Amino acid sequence: MDRFWLTRQELANVLRSLEERGGEKPSDILRHAWTRNEPGAGQSEIRGMLRGSPLPPIAEKLMRCTERRGFSLHEIADLGHLLEFSTLSVTSMQNWVKRDFKMYFHCPQAGKKYSLNQTALLLMIDDLKANLDFESIRRLFAMLFCESEDNGKPALAGITPLSLFDRYTSLYQALDRRKQWESMKEEQLEQVVWEEAAKSAEAMPALSADQKAALHTVLFVAVISIQAARLQALARHYCQAALYMRKP
């Protein structure tokens, strides 16, 4: 029985749905993910759901909720566990909000919980750390985001963390659907990702030329970082099989 999982784009869609409170509901997105890989799901959604794995608690909460403005660190970790090749943990995030990226997390912005934008920021850090050190990630964020104000309200320039998370996860998913990762040499792949990132950045009319250039770079790095995390997860899988599947 396969576990319930989400693509990064699906999680971004869930967060955007919670932010906009219109259009496709989180429950619709999660229902599609639940039946996605189940035989016969197209004929009967209920049948597909019964054949799949039970919903994780965080997914069940989102299926039931009509409004949610933020998540606790434990809930964000649970969201991360729904993603493929994610290593998000509560301990890591506690270090990020208190030390490594505290300039963006002076306080939770949704009561006692972290806002949807802060949630997206933590998910991005988890993706980017597959390739980059924290100092590099901070400098990339500084190109697009302002630090939180003293009162805890976001002071973001040009683009929000949630919009950025949505853009690069959509870009990665589009490339994945086209099987670009398997079919191209390194130079061709670099060119395709670079060009697609440029198109996505150029589609943001509210940004200045400098901000578009920065967004172009961040989108490219983020997409490549997801693929790097994917390859690292594959390497861990084979290493674990070699170490633990053999009889003593």
MDAnalysis code that builds the backbone (N, CA, C; Angstrom):
import MDAnalysis as mda
import numpy as np

u = mda.Universe.empty(744, n_residues=248, atom_resindex=np.repeat(np.arange(248), 3), trajectory=True)
u.add_TopologyAttr("name", ["N", "CA", "C"] * 248)
u.add_TopologyAttr("resid", np.arange(1, 249))
u.add_TopologyAttr("resname", ["MET", "ASP", "ARG", "PHE", "TRP", "LEU", "THR", "ARG", "GLN", "GLU", "LEU", "ALA", "ASN", "VAL", "LEU", "ARG", "SER", "LEU", "GLU", "GLU", "ARG", "GLY", "GLY", "GLU", "LYS", "PRO", "SER", "ASP", "ILE", "LEU", "ARG", "HIS", "ALA", "TRP", "THR", "ARG", "ASN", "GLU", "PRO", "GLY", "ALA", "GLY", "GLN", "SER", "GLU", "ILE", "ARG", "GLY", "MET", "LEU", "ARG", "GLY", "SER", "PRO", "LEU", "PRO", "PRO", "ILE", "ALA", "GLU", "LYS", "LEU", "MET", "ARG", "CYS", "THR", "GLU", "ARG", "ARG", "GLY", "PHE", "SER", "LEU", "HIS", "GLU", "ILE", "ALA", "ASP", "LEU", "GLY", "HIS", "LEU", "LEU", "GLU", "PHE", "SER", "THR", "LEU", "SER", "VAL", "THR", "SER", "MET", "GLN", "ASN", "TRP", "VAL", "LYS", "ARG", "ASP", "PHE", "LYS", "MET", "TYR", "PHE", "HIS", "CYS", "PRO", "GLN", "ALA", "GLY", "LYS", "LYS", "TYR", "SER", "LEU", "ASN", "GLN", "THR", "ALA", "LEU", "LEU", "LEU", "MET", "ILE", "ASP", "ASP", "LEU", "LYS", "ALA", "ASN", "LEU", "ASP", "PHE", "GLU", "SER", "ILE", "ARG", "ARG", "LEU", "PHE", "ALA", "MET", "LEU", "PHE", "CYS", "GLU", "SER", "GLU", "ASP", "ASN", "GLY", "LYS", "PRO", "ALA", "LEU", "ALA", "GLY", "ILE", "THR", "PRO", "LEU", "SER", "LEU", "PHE", "ASP", "ARG", "TYR", "THR", "SER", "LEU", "TYR", "GLN", "ALA", "LEU", "ASP", "ARG", "ARG", "LYS", "GLN", "TRP", "GLU", "SER", "MET", "LYS", "GLU", "GLU", "GLN", "LEU", "GLU", "GLN", "VAL", "VAL", "TRP", "GLU", "GLU", "ALA", "ALA", "LYS", "SER", "ALA", "GLU", "ALA", "MET", "PRO", "ALA", "LEU", "SER", "ALA", "ASP", "GLN", "LYS", "ALA", "ALA", "LEU", "HIS", "THR", "VAL", "LEU", "PHE", "VAL", "ALA", "VAL", "ILE", "SER", "ILE", "GLN", "ALA", "ALA", "ARG", "LEU", "GLN", "ALA", "LEU", "ALA", "ARG", "HIS", "TYR", "CYS", "GLN", "ALA", "ALA", "LEU", "TYR", "MET", "ARG", "LYS", "PRO"])
u.atoms.positions = np.array([
    [0.851, -1.198, 0.000],
    [0.000, 0.000, 0.000],
    [0.886, 1.248, 0.000],
    [0.755, 2.087, -1.033],
    [1.562, 3.292, -1.131],
    [1.093, 4.332, -0.120],
    [2.053, 5.095, 0.397],
    [1.693, 6.142, 1.347],
    [1.099, 7.332, 0.601],
    [0.330, 8.125, 1.316],
    [-0.221, 9.354, 0.760],
    [0.909, 10.369, 0.626],
    [1.011, 11.011, -0.532],
    [2.070, 11.998, -0.739],
    [1.558, 13.115, -1.642],
    [2.274, 14.233, -1.612],
    [1.960, 15.383, -2.449],
    [3.180, 15.779, -3.257],
    [2.959, 16.293, -4.451],
    [4.042, 16.979, -5.142],
    [4.202, 18.352, -4.496],
    [5.332, 18.984, -4.720],
    [5.523, 20.328, -4.178],
    [4.522, 21.316, -4.783],
    [4.207, 21.125, -6.045],
    [3.227, 22.008, -6.660],
    [1.859, 21.852, -6.004],
    [1.472, 20.620, -5.664],
    [0.189, 20.405, -4.992],
    [0.165, 21.073, -3.624],
    [1.283, 20.988, -2.889],
    [1.328, 21.654, -1.585],
    [1.263, 23.167, -1.757],
    [1.960, 23.692, -2.766],
    [1.875, 25.128, -3.046],
    [0.441, 25.523, -3.377],
    [-0.256, 24.688, -4.131],
    [-1.656, 24.973, -4.472],
    [-2.541, 24.979, -3.226],
    [-2.265, 24.066, -2.293],
    [-3.018, 24.041, -1.039],
    [-2.812, 25.349, -0.273],
    [-1.559, 25.785, -0.169],
    [-1.262, 27.021, 0.566],
    [-1.886, 28.230, -0.122],
    [-1.823, 28.270, -1.451],
    [-2.428, 29.385, -2.174],
    [-3.947, 29.391, -2.006],
    [-4.534, 28.205, -1.992],
    [-5.980, 28.107, -1.789],
    [-6.380, 28.635, -0.415],
    [-5.577, 28.325, 0.605],
    [-5.850, 28.837, 1.948],
    [-5.689, 30.351, 2.004],
    [-4.728, 30.875, 1.247],
    [-4.482, 32.313, 1.237],
    [-5.605, 33.068, 0.525],
    [-6.028, 32.544, -0.617],
    [-6.990, 33.269, -1.445],
    [-8.434, 32.987, -1.050],
    [-8.667, 31.825, -0.440],
    [-10.011, 31.428, 0.000],
    [-11.035, 31.564, -1.124],
    [-10.653, 31.054, -2.276],
    [-11.539, 31.061, -3.432],
    [-11.028, 30.071, -4.454],
    [-11.861, 29.693, -5.390],
    [-11.441, 28.749, -6.408],
    [-11.360, 27.338, -5.855],
    [-10.336, 26.612, -6.265],
    [-10.188, 25.227, -5.839],
    [-9.915, 25.155, -4.337],
    [-10.624, 24.290, -3.653],
    [-10.478, 24.135, -2.212],
    [-9.322, 23.193, -1.884],
    [-8.704, 23.351, -0.693],
    [-7.663, 22.392, -0.285],
    [-8.148, 20.952, -0.338],
    [-9.401, 20.724, 0.049],
    [-9.935, 19.359, 0.040],
    [-9.975, 18.785, -1.372],
    [-10.235, 19.633, -2.377],
    [-10.246, 19.160, -3.766],
    [-8.851, 18.728, -4.206],
    [-7.850, 19.521, -3.842],
    [-6.463, 19.208, -4.208],
    [-6.015, 17.920, -3.532],
    [-6.328, 17.779, -2.260],
    [-5.934, 16.587, -1.509],
    [-6.687, 15.351, -1.994],
    [-7.938, 15.528, -2.369],
    [-8.723, 14.394, -2.872],
    [-8.119, 13.868, -4.177],
    [-7.699, 14.779, -5.033],
    [-7.058, 14.365, -6.290],
    [-5.765, 13.606, -6.005],
    [-4.970, 14.105, -5.060],
    [-3.713, 13.429, -4.717],
    [-3.972, 12.047, -4.132],
    [-5.040, 11.920, -3.368],
    [-5.364, 10.650, -2.709],
    [-5.690, 9.556, -3.726],
    [-6.329, 9.940, -4.824],
    [-6.764, 8.957, -5.822],
    [-5.827, 8.873, -7.023],
    [-4.778, 9.679, -7.032],
    [-3.937, 9.850, -8.224],
    [-3.381, 8.546, -8.784],
    [-2.806, 7.727, -7.927],
    [-2.097, 6.538, -8.391],
    [-2.839, 5.240, -8.124],
    [-4.126, 5.337, -7.799],
    [-4.869, 4.131, -7.456],
    [-5.601, 3.561, -8.664],
    [-5.455, 2.259, -8.959],
    [-6.180, 1.647, -10.071],
    [-7.683, 1.820, -9.893],
    [-8.343, 2.220, -10.976],
    [-9.795, 2.364, -10.914],
    [-10.271, 3.667, -10.313],
    [-9.324, 4.555, -9.933],
    [-9.750, 5.804, -9.290],
    [-10.574, 6.670, -10.230],
    [-10.282, 6.588, -11.529],
    [-11.046, 7.369, -12.482],
    [-12.493, 6.930, -12.561],
    [-12.765, 5.650, -12.279],
    [-14.128, 5.139, -12.328],
    [-14.870, 5.418, -11.026],
    [-14.152, 5.381, -9.922],
    [-14.796, 5.592, -8.625],
    [-13.796, 6.185, -7.654],
    [-13.994, 7.459, -7.289],
    [-13.062, 8.101, -6.361],
    [-13.067, 7.404, -5.014],
    [-14.233, 7.016, -4.526],
    [-14.319, 6.345, -3.229],
    [-13.537, 5.042, -3.265],
    [-13.682, 4.302, -4.348],
    [-12.962, 3.036, -4.477],
    [-11.456, 3.270, -4.480],
    [-11.015, 4.321, -5.203],
    [-9.592, 4.629, -5.236],
    [-9.060, 5.014, -3.873],
    [-9.841, 5.790, -3.119],
    [-9.414, 6.199, -1.785],
    [-9.287, 5.003, -0.850],
    [-10.228, 4.060, -0.946],
    [-10.199, 2.892, -0.067],
    [-9.004, 2.005, -0.361],
    [-8.554, 1.996, -1.602],
    [-7.395, 1.181, -1.952],
    [-6.086, 1.847, -1.530],
    [-6.117, 3.147, -1.347],
    [-4.906, 3.859, -0.974],
    [-4.647, 3.802, 0.515],
    [-3.550, 4.447, 0.922],
    [-3.202, 4.489, 2.336],
    [-4.090, 5.494, 3.059],
    [-4.262, 5.357, 4.378],
    [-5.074, 6.319, 5.131],
    [-4.472, 7.720, 5.051],
    [-5.307, 8.709, 5.186],
    [-4.826, 10.088, 5.190],
    [-3.982, 10.350, 6.427],
    [-2.811, 10.973, 6.281],
    [-2.062, 11.420, 7.458],
    [-2.875, 12.471, 8.218],
    [-2.650, 12.612, 9.524],
    [-3.442, 13.563, 10.324],
    [-3.443, 14.985, 9.776],
    [-2.284, 15.474, 9.289],
    [-2.239, 16.855, 8.795],
    [-3.093, 17.008, 7.548],
    [-3.125, 15.992, 6.694],
    [-3.963, 16.053, 5.496],
    [-5.438, 16.000, 5.872],
    [-5.760, 15.203, 6.882],
    [-7.152, 15.117, 7.333],
    [-7.614, 16.455, 7.909],
    [-6.730, 17.134, 8.651],
    [-7.072, 18.460, 9.179],
    [-7.402, 19.425, 8.044],
    [-6.583, 19.380, 6.985],
    [-6.791, 20.291, 5.865],
    [-8.044, 19.935, 5.073],
    [-8.389, 18.653, 5.040],
    [-9.619, 18.240, 4.359],
    [-10.843, 18.805, 5.074],
    [-10.757, 18.917, 6.395],
    [-11.911, 19.348, 7.191],
    [-12.011, 20.863, 7.335],
    [-10.877, 21.542, 7.261],
    [-10.882, 22.964, 7.619],
    [-11.477, 23.816, 6.498],
    [-12.117, 24.893, 6.887],
    [-12.639, 25.869, 5.934],
    [-11.787, 27.135, 5.913],
    [-10.995, 27.322, 6.963],
    [-10.130, 28.504, 7.028],
    [-8.934, 28.192, 7.911],
    [-7.757, 28.577, 7.428],
    [-6.539, 28.391, 8.221],
    [-5.541, 29.443, 7.768],
    [-5.000, 30.183, 8.731],
    [-4.079, 31.277, 8.411],
    [-2.634, 30.945, 8.717],
    [-2.370, 29.785, 9.340],
    [-0.988, 29.457, 9.662],
    [-0.845, 28.049, 10.198],
    [0.430, 27.685, 10.479],
    [0.756, 26.340, 10.953],
    [1.804, 26.429, 12.058],
    [1.761, 25.478, 12.974],
    [2.839, 25.344, 13.961],
    [4.031, 24.673, 13.290],
    [5.188, 24.709, 13.945],
    [6.364, 24.040, 13.379],
    [6.131, 22.541, 13.230],
    [5.431, 21.943, 14.188],
    [5.129, 20.510, 14.082],
    [4.237, 20.237, 12.870],
    [3.287, 21.117, 12.616],
    [2.413, 20.935, 11.453],
    [3.179, 21.144, 10.154],
    [4.104, 22.103, 10.141],
    [4.909, 22.326, 8.937],
    [5.804, 21.120, 8.668],
    [6.356, 20.529, 9.726],
    [7.147, 19.307, 9.555],
    [6.285, 18.191, 8.979],
    [5.048, 18.093, 9.448],
    [4.134, 17.081, 8.911],
    [3.836, 17.335, 7.435],
    [3.708, 18.594, 7.053],
    [3.527, 18.923, 5.640],
    [4.748, 18.491, 4.833],
    [5.936, 18.750, 5.383],
    [7.160, 18.341, 4.701],
    [7.241, 16.844, 4.496],
    [6.726, 16.087, 5.458],
    [6.767, 14.625, 5.359],
    [5.854, 14.098, 4.256],
    [4.925, 14.924, 3.787],
    [4.070, 14.520, 2.668],
    [4.793, 14.621, 1.332],
    [5.907, 15.352, 1.305],
    [6.637, 15.586, 0.062],
    [7.679, 14.504, -0.178],
    [7.924, 14.227, -1.440],
    [9.003, 13.315, -1.792],
    [10.349, 13.984, -1.501],
    [11.312, 13.153, -1.108],
    [12.695, 13.574, -0.854],
    [12.804, 14.889, -0.087],
    [11.983, 15.057, 0.943],
    [12.110, 16.184, 1.865],
    [12.672, 15.685, 3.186],
    [13.520, 16.490, 3.816],
    [14.120, 16.113, 5.103],
    [13.726, 17.097, 6.203],
    [12.599, 17.762, 6.044],
    [12.173, 18.790, 6.989],
    [11.912, 18.193, 8.370],
    [12.430, 18.853, 9.407],
    [12.235, 18.390, 10.783],
    [11.980, 19.580, 11.702],
    [11.313, 19.320, 12.815],
    [11.023, 20.376, 13.790],
    [12.315, 20.957, 14.347],
    [13.268, 20.089, 14.664],
    [14.537, 20.556, 15.243],
    [15.249, 21.514, 14.304],
    [15.317, 21.171, 13.025],
    [15.968, 22.052, 12.052],
    [15.262, 23.396, 11.975],
    [13.942, 23.359, 11.902],
    [13.192, 24.612, 11.778],
    [13.323, 25.480, 13.023],
    [13.410, 24.875, 14.190],
    [13.620, 25.659, 15.408],
    [14.937, 26.428, 15.328],
    [15.961, 25.796, 14.780],
    [17.245, 26.478, 14.594],
    [17.129, 27.596, 13.567],
    [16.374, 27.359, 12.521],
    [16.240, 28.375, 11.479],
    [15.512, 29.609, 11.990],
    [14.395, 29.419, 12.705],
    [13.597, 30.580, 13.124],
    [14.252, 31.332, 14.284],
    [15.059, 30.647, 15.082],
    [15.680, 31.286, 16.244],
    [17.082, 31.812, 15.955],
    [17.723, 31.283, 14.885],
    [19.119, 31.647, 14.676],
    [19.422, 31.968, 13.213],
    [19.378, 30.964, 12.350],
    [19.903, 31.107, 10.990],
    [19.106, 32.079, 10.127],
    [17.776, 32.137, 10.325],
    [16.925, 33.005, 9.507],
    [15.973, 33.817, 10.379],
    [16.434, 34.174, 11.571],
    [15.542, 34.833, 12.528],
    [15.068, 36.201, 12.041],
    [15.784, 36.808, 11.083],
    [15.354, 38.105, 10.566],
    [13.996, 38.033, 9.865],
    [13.586, 36.831, 9.456],
    [12.280, 36.652, 8.824],
    [11.242, 36.048, 9.772],
    [11.668, 35.761, 10.991],
    [10.784, 35.061, 11.933],
    [10.848, 35.694, 13.321],
    [10.754, 37.032, 13.402],
    [10.779, 37.691, 14.704],
    [9.696, 37.131, 15.614],
    [8.572, 36.796, 15.024],
    [7.486, 36.166, 15.780],
    [6.544, 35.503, 14.788],
    [5.781, 34.509, 15.237],
    [4.758, 33.928, 14.364],
    [3.765, 35.007, 13.942],
    [3.365, 35.009, 12.677],
    [2.512, 36.080, 12.152],
    [1.041, 35.694, 12.076],
    [0.698, 34.482, 12.537],
    [-0.704, 34.047, 12.531],
    [-1.072, 33.587, 13.936],
    [-1.159, 34.543, 14.854],
    [-1.391, 34.196, 16.254],
    [-0.166, 33.517, 16.823],
    [-0.339, 32.294, 17.298],
    [0.787, 31.519, 17.811],
    [1.399, 30.629, 16.733],
    [0.891, 30.745, 15.519],
    [1.369, 29.904, 14.428],
    [2.072, 30.754, 13.376],
    [2.832, 30.080, 12.531],
    [3.556, 30.769, 11.472],
    [2.645, 30.933, 10.260],
    [2.702, 32.109, 9.665],
    [1.799, 32.442, 8.568],
    [2.067, 31.563, 7.351],
    [1.192, 31.668, 6.364],
    [1.357, 30.894, 5.135],
    [2.645, 31.285, 4.418],
    [2.991, 32.572, 4.443],
    [4.250, 33.004, 3.829],
    [5.457, 32.479, 4.603],
    [5.381, 32.494, 5.922],
    [6.474, 31.944, 6.723],
    [6.591, 30.435, 6.518],
    [5.460, 29.762, 6.370],
    [5.470, 28.328, 6.076],
    [6.175, 28.060, 4.757],
    [5.835, 28.847, 3.730],
    [6.479, 28.690, 2.425],
    [7.977, 28.945, 2.518],
    [8.370, 29.926, 3.333],
    [9.787, 30.243, 3.489],
    [10.549, 29.058, 4.085],
    [9.971, 28.400, 5.072],
    [10.612, 27.229, 5.685],
    [10.709, 26.071, 4.696],
    [9.683, 25.882, 3.888],
    [9.730, 24.837, 2.866],
    [10.806, 25.136, 1.826],
    [10.981, 26.411, 1.490],
    [12.021, 26.797, 0.535],
    [13.413, 26.558, 1.097],
    [13.612, 26.890, 2.357],
    [14.920, 26.663, 2.981],
    [15.279, 25.190, 2.912],
    [14.299, 24.332, 3.179],
    [14.541, 22.889, 3.119],
    [14.946, 22.457, 1.718],
    [14.336, 23.038, 0.692],
    [14.710, 22.702, -0.683],
    [16.100, 23.228, -1.036],
    [16.353, 24.486, -0.717],
    [17.594, 25.125, -1.145],
    [18.826, 24.569, -0.447],
    [18.665, 24.073, 0.782],
    [19.838, 23.580, 1.509],
    [20.419, 22.307, 0.897],
    [19.724, 21.712, -0.062],
    [20.288, 20.564, -0.775],
    [21.518, 20.965, -1.569],
    [21.587, 22.252, -1.949],
    [22.700, 22.736, -2.770],
    [23.506, 23.853, -2.129],
    [22.875, 24.625, -1.248],
    [23.474, 25.873, -0.797],
    [23.679, 25.899, 0.709],
    [24.684, 26.672, 1.147],
    [24.855, 26.915, 2.574],
    [23.901, 28.031, 2.997],
    [23.727, 28.185, 4.308],
    [22.738, 29.139, 4.810],
    [23.076, 30.584, 4.449],
    [24.353, 30.927, 4.419],
    [24.732, 32.291, 4.057],
    [24.301, 32.608, 2.628],
    [24.473, 31.664, 1.721],
    [24.047, 31.872, 0.332],
    [22.533, 31.999, 0.241],
    [21.808, 31.177, 1.003],
    [20.345, 31.254, 0.992],
    [19.883, 32.607, 1.527],
    [20.506, 33.066, 2.606],
    [20.138, 34.377, 3.163],
    [20.355, 35.484, 2.138],
    [21.447, 35.412, 1.404],
    [21.746, 36.456, 0.415],
    [20.754, 36.412, -0.749],
    [20.349, 35.209, -1.137],
    [19.329, 35.100, -2.183],
    [18.001, 35.691, -1.711],
    [17.613, 35.363, -0.480],
    [16.367, 35.917, 0.064],
    [16.430, 37.438, 0.140],
    [17.591, 37.971, 0.501],
    [17.738, 39.422, 0.635],
    [17.542, 40.142, -0.701],
    [17.770, 39.429, -1.807],
    [17.579, 40.017, -3.131],
    [16.099, 40.237, -3.447],
    [15.221, 39.485, -2.768],
    [13.792, 39.545, -3.082],
    [12.911, 39.990, -1.929],
    [13.307, 39.634, -0.713],
    [12.443, 39.879, 0.444],
    [13.071, 40.898, 1.378],
    [12.217, 41.697, 2.033],
    [12.657, 42.530, 3.149],
    [12.483, 41.734, 4.434],
    [13.275, 42.064, 5.429],
    [13.123, 41.413, 6.726],
    [11.816, 41.849, 7.372],
    [11.332, 41.029, 8.311],
    [10.107, 41.374, 9.028],
    [10.309, 42.653, 9.820],
    [9.258, 43.439, 9.935],
    [9.318, 44.642, 10.747],
    [9.263, 44.277, 12.221],
    [9.549, 45.234, 13.077],
    [9.596, 44.969, 14.519],
    [8.265, 44.464, 15.062],
    [7.167, 44.872, 14.437],
    [5.860, 44.434, 14.924],
    [5.473, 43.056, 14.409],
    [6.389, 42.428, 13.667],
    [6.132, 41.065, 13.201],
    [5.413, 40.990, 11.876],
    [4.962, 42.136, 11.338],
    [4.262, 42.106, 10.064],
    [5.266, 41.980, 8.922],
    [4.879, 41.288, 7.837],
    [5.811, 41.115, 6.729],
    [6.072, 42.430, 6.024],
    [7.299, 42.632, 5.601],
    [7.656, 43.802, 4.812],
    [8.372, 43.289, 3.574],
    [7.598, 42.780, 2.639],
    [8.147, 42.064, 1.500],
    [8.178, 42.970, 0.277],
    [9.235, 42.868, -0.498],
    [9.411, 43.723, -1.660],
    [9.170, 42.930, -2.937],
    [8.101, 43.260, -3.645],
    [7.929, 42.705, -4.972],
    [7.244, 41.367, -5.055],
    [7.675, 40.388, -4.299],
    [7.128, 39.041, -4.385],
    [7.102, 38.429, -2.988],
    [6.099, 37.639, -2.705],
    [5.997, 36.993, -1.397],
    [6.650, 35.620, -1.442],
    [7.059, 35.088, -0.292],
    [7.611, 33.732, -0.265],
    [6.656, 32.693, -0.848],
    [5.366, 32.841, -0.579],
    [4.408, 31.870, -1.102],
    [4.324, 31.942, -2.625],
    [4.369, 33.149, -3.179],
    [4.369, 33.289, -4.639],
    [5.613, 32.658, -5.248],
    [6.755, 32.848, -4.599],
    [7.995, 32.257, -5.095],
    [7.946, 30.737, -5.011],
    [7.474, 30.207, -3.880],
    [7.346, 28.754, -3.728],
    [6.425, 28.190, -4.805],
    [5.332, 28.883, -5.066],
    [4.387, 28.456, -6.095],
    [5.044, 28.458, -7.471],
    [5.828, 29.480, -7.769],
    [6.428, 29.597, -9.099],
    [7.477, 28.515, -9.347],
    [8.375, 28.300, -8.397],
    [9.432, 27.334, -8.715],
    [8.950, 25.895, -8.629],
    [7.956, 25.618, -7.785],
    [7.422, 24.254, -7.756],
    [6.625, 23.955, -9.029],
    [5.912, 24.953, -9.548],
    [5.192, 24.778, -10.812],
    [6.169, 24.558, -11.955],
    [7.266, 25.299, -11.940],
    [8.287, 25.155, -12.976],
    [8.924, 23.774, -12.926],
    [9.256, 23.315, -11.720],
    [9.844, 21.979, -11.582],
    [8.875, 20.908, -12.070],
    [7.605, 21.035, -11.692],
    [6.619, 20.030, -12.071],
    [6.423, 19.997, -13.582],
    [6.432, 21.168, -14.225],
    [6.282, 21.216, -15.679],
    [7.444, 20.510, -16.369],
    [8.660, 20.737, -15.885],
    [9.830, 20.066, -16.453],
    [9.783, 18.571, -16.189],
    [9.284, 18.195, -15.014],
    [9.202, 16.778, -14.668],
    [8.194, 16.059, -15.567],
    [7.077, 16.707, -15.844],
    [6.072, 16.103, -16.727],
    [6.619, 15.897, -18.136],
    [7.513, 16.791, -18.554],
    [8.103, 16.676, -19.889],
    [9.306, 15.733, -19.916],
    [9.600, 15.092, -18.787],
    [10.703, 14.127, -18.685],
    [12.055, 14.753, -19.038],
    [12.193, 16.051, -18.719],
    [13.429, 16.742, -19.069],
    [14.627, 16.203, -18.297],
    [14.398, 15.746, -17.069],
    [15.525, 15.319, -16.242],
    [16.195, 14.069, -16.802],
    [15.438, 13.211, -17.478],
    [15.996, 11.957, -17.967],
    [16.510, 12.048, -19.397],
    [16.067, 13.054, -20.153],
    [16.271, 13.013, -21.599],
    [17.344, 13.947, -22.119],
    [17.986, 14.715, -21.263],
    [18.911, 15.722, -21.766],
    [20.293, 15.613, -21.146],
    [21.271, 16.076, -21.901],
    [22.614, 16.206, -21.365],
    [22.675, 17.434, -20.460],
    [23.759, 17.519, -19.700],
    [23.869, 18.587, -18.703],
    [23.718, 19.972, -19.313],
    [24.402, 20.224, -20.445],
    [24.363, 21.551, -21.047],
    [22.963, 21.895, -21.548],
    [22.292, 20.914, -22.149],
    [20.935, 21.145, -22.637],
    [19.970, 21.396, -21.486],
    [20.116, 20.615, -20.423],
    [19.244, 20.764, -19.265],
    [19.415, 22.138, -18.637],
    [20.654, 22.568, -18.485],
    [20.922, 23.890, -17.916],
    [20.254, 24.979, -18.740],
    [20.368, 24.877, -20.059],
    [19.786, 25.891, -20.933],
    [18.264, 25.921, -20.826],
    [17.636, 24.729, -20.815],
    [16.176, 24.668, -20.749],
    [15.665, 25.246, -19.429],
    [16.271, 24.846, -18.311],
    [15.833, 25.348, -17.003],
    [16.049, 26.856, -16.918],
    [17.187, 27.331, -17.410],
    [17.496, 28.761, -17.390],
    [16.471, 29.552, -18.202],
    [16.128, 29.051, -19.385],
    [15.173, 29.750, -20.243],
    [13.766, 29.742, -19.642],
    [13.354, 28.610, -19.076],
    [12.024, 28.537, -18.470],
    [11.933, 29.428, -17.232],
    [13.017, 29.494, -16.459],
    [13.044, 30.380, -15.292],
    [12.951, 31.840, -15.724],
    [13.595, 32.177, -16.845],
    [13.535, 33.549, -17.363],
    [12.110, 33.921, -17.763],
    [11.407, 32.994, -18.410],
    [10.017, 33.253, -18.805],
    [9.135, 33.489, -17.579],
    [9.336, 32.669, -16.554],
    [8.533, 32.792, -15.341],
    [8.796, 34.123, -14.645],
    [10.063, 34.531, -14.580],
    [10.408, 35.803, -13.935],
    [9.860, 36.984, -14.720],
    [9.923, 36.908, -16.028],
    [9.466, 38.007, -16.876],
    [7.959, 38.196, -16.781],
    [7.253, 37.154, -16.369],
    [5.789, 37.228, -16.263],
    [5.326, 37.966, -15.013],
    [6.261, 38.492, -14.224],
    [5.926, 39.246, -13.011],
    [6.024, 40.739, -13.305],
    [4.951, 41.379, -13.739],
    [5.025, 42.780, -14.173],
    [5.314, 43.763, -13.052],
    [5.010, 43.395, -11.806],
    [5.172, 44.339, -10.695],
    [6.625, 44.504, -10.266],
    [7.518, 43.657, -10.756],
    [8.912, 43.692, -10.326],
    [9.742, 44.620, -11.199],
    [10.768, 45.210, -10.592],
    [11.732, 46.007, -11.346],
    [12.635, 45.078, -12.149],
    [13.435, 45.652, -13.031],
    [14.353, 44.849, -13.843],
    [15.341, 44.095, -12.958],
    [15.851, 44.758, -11.912],
    [16.795, 44.099, -11.002],
    [16.123, 42.958, -10.247],
    [14.883, 43.177, -9.817],
    [14.166, 42.126, -9.098],
    [13.857, 40.939, -10.008],
    [13.532, 41.217, -11.263],
    [13.288, 40.130, -12.209],
    [14.552, 39.312, -12.437],
    [15.692, 39.990, -12.523],
    [16.963, 39.279, -12.691],
    [17.253, 38.411, -11.474],
    [16.978, 38.945, -10.280],
    [17.187, 38.168, -9.057],
    [16.234, 36.983, -9.001],
    [14.963, 37.217, -9.350],
    [13.977, 36.139, -9.349],
    [14.362, 35.053, -10.342],
    [14.848, 35.453, -11.506],
    [15.305, 34.498, -12.522],
    [16.347, 33.553, -11.933],
    [17.328, 34.109, -11.243],
    [18.389, 33.293, -10.649],
    [17.850, 32.384, -9.553],
    [17.000, 32.928, -8.682],
    [16.465, 32.137, -7.571],
    [15.613, 30.983, -8.091],
    [14.798, 31.228, -9.108],
    [13.982, 30.159, -9.689],
    [14.862, 29.045, -10.246],
    [15.907, 29.422, -10.949],
    [16.820, 28.430, -11.525],
    [17.467, 27.592, -10.427],
    [17.993, 28.259, -9.407],
    [18.669, 27.556, -8.316],
    [17.694, 26.652, -7.569],
    [16.475, 27.125, -7.331],
    [15.495, 26.338, -6.579],
    [15.099, 25.072, -7.332],
    [14.878, 25.191, -8.630],
    [14.497, 24.018, -9.431],
    [15.612, 22.982, -9.433],
    [16.844, 23.433, -9.632],
    [17.984, 22.510, -9.619],
    [18.150, 21.892, -8.235],
    [17.857, 22.652, -7.185],
    [18.001, 22.142, -5.817],
    [17.013, 21.012, -5.536],
    [15.793, 21.119, -6.062],
    [14.832, 20.028, -5.876],
    [15.356, 18.752, -6.521],
    [15.898, 18.886, -7.738],
    [16.427, 17.698, -8.406],
    [17.632, 17.143, -7.652],
    [18.446, 18.019, -7.068],
    [19.582, 17.557, -6.263],
    [19.092, 16.771, -5.051],
    [18.026, 17.264, -4.404],
    [17.449, 16.545, -3.263],
    [16.914, 15.190, -3.695],
    [16.357, 15.142, -4.883],
    [15.841, 13.882, -5.419],
    [16.970, 12.865, -5.588],
    [18.094, 13.305, -6.138],
    [19.230, 12.408, -6.343],
    [19.862, 11.997, -5.015],
    [19.904, 12.922, -4.054],
    [20.436, 12.579, -2.734],
    [19.569, 11.532, -2.052],
    [18.249, 11.651, -2.195],
    [17.344, 10.658, -1.613],
    [17.550, 9.294, -2.261],
    [17.782, 9.283, -3.567],
    [18.043, 8.026, -4.271],
    [19.334, 7.389, -3.771],
    [20.367, 8.218, -3.571],
    [21.637, 7.702, -3.060],
    [21.470, 7.119, -1.658],
    [20.703, 7.810, -0.790],
    [20.457, 7.295, 0.560],
    [19.724, 5.961, 0.515],
    [18.769, 5.840, -0.395],
    [17.986, 4.610, -0.519],
    [18.889, 3.423, -0.853],
    [19.773, 3.598, -1.813],
    [20.657, 2.499, -2.201],
    [21.683, 2.201, -1.118],
    [22.150, 3.245, -0.438],
    [23.100, 3.035, 0.658],
    [22.450, 2.246, 1.787],
    [21.226, 2.619, 2.146],
    [20.522, 1.899, 3.210],
    [20.268, 0.450, 2.829],
    [19.939, 0.217, 1.556],
    [19.717, -1.159, 1.105],
    [20.994, -1.982, 1.226],
    [22.123, -1.378, 0.854],
    [23.396, -2.095, 0.932],
    [23.794, -2.384, 2.375],
    [23.479, -1.454, 3.283],
    [23.906, -1.602, 4.675],
    [23.008, -2.524, 5.489],
    [21.702, -2.486, 5.213],
    [20.765, -3.129, 6.135],
    [19.984, -4.313, 5.568],
    [20.019, -4.505, 4.266],
    [19.227, -5.595, 3.692],
    [19.979, -6.920, 3.636],
    [21.261, -6.880, 3.836],
    [22.030, -8.127, 3.826],
    [21.935, -8.824, 5.177],
    [21.871, -10.129, 5.137],
    [21.837, -10.897, 6.378],
    [23.201, -10.855, 7.045],
    [23.246, -10.770, 8.379],
    [24.541, -10.725, 9.086],
    [25.285, -12.045, 8.935],
])
